[in-house]
Amino acid sequence: NWLKILESAITNGRCVIIENVGTDIDATLDPVLSRAIYKKGRSLYLKLGGEEVEYDPKFQLYLQTKLSNPHYKPEIAAQCTLINFIATERGLEDQLLAKVVELERPDL
């Protein structure tokens, strides 16, 4: 069922978020992650699950994991932009201090 949802999003240029991804990513996503897009006539296409799917350039895919320090295969890491959203106590202290200084001493 998730494959049909993904196919629809690729065709219609929608955004998809896949949550709770583990360290192993389904091989079906390889053409999407590697952006294996090709032109046929005036349209763009992508092979997904053995089927040819029309590709809309507005399509976006986000993969989210709850793993604190995920290690993906090098080819996956090279094809994606990894963003760490973990907030540490030290990082929050720095942000709070910057705000206090900005309010109390704007001249600094």
N, C-alpha and C positions, 0 to 999 in steps of 0.2 A: 504494500500500500504506500509506503514512503517513497518508493521509486516513481509511482504515478504522480505524487505530489511534487516531487523534484522535477519530473519531466514537464509538468504544467508550468512550474515557475520558470524553467529555462525558456520555454516557448513564449511565455507571456511577460518576461522581463521582471519577475518579482524577486523578492528577497526571501531566502530560506535560512533558518537557524536550526542546526542539528545539535541538540543538547546531549550532555553526558557522554561525549565521545571518549573511548578508551585509547590505549596506546596503539591499537591496531585499527586502522581505518579500512572499511570495506573496499575491496578492489573495484567495485562498480563505480566508485567515485573518481578513480584514476583519470579518466578523460576530462572530467570537470576540473579537477585540481591542476592538471597539466595544461589546461586550456587548449585541448586538442580540437580546435575549431577550424573548419575548412569551408571554403566558399563553393557553392554549387549554383550556377546561374547568378541571380542577384541576392540570394539568401545565404545565410550562414547556418552551418549545421554542426552537430556534435553527436558522436556515437555514445549512447547511454544504455547499458544493459543489452547490447547487441542490436539495438534499434537506432535508427537515424532520427534525431530530434532537431527541429528547427531551433536556432539559438538567437535570443534577443540580447543585445549588448548591455541592456540595463539589468540583467540578471546578476544577483549577488548571493554568495554562499558564505555563511558564517558557521564555524564549528566551535562548539563550546565544551570545555571539559571541567570536571571538578577536581582533577588531579593537580596536586600542588606543584609538582615539577615534572611535567610530562616529557618523555623522550620519544620522539618520532623518528622514523627512518630518515636518513639524510635526504632522499629524494622527495619525501613529503615536506620536510622542513624547508627545502629549497623552493618549493612551489607555493608555499603559504607565507603569510605574514603572521608571526606569532606575537601576541600581545599579552603581557602578564598584568592582570588587574588586581593582584593581591595587594591589599593595603596593610602595611606594617605599622607598628606602633611608632617607630622612629620617623617614618615618612609622614604620618599624620601629625606628629609633634612639629616637624619642620613646616608643614603647611599652616598649622595653627599659629606658630611663632611669626611666620611671614605676615599673616593677616593682622595680628596684634600690632606688630611694628608698623604696618601700613596705616593702621588707624591712629595709633598714638604718636608716631613720628614719621609723617609723610615726607619730611625733608631728607630722610636717609635713603 
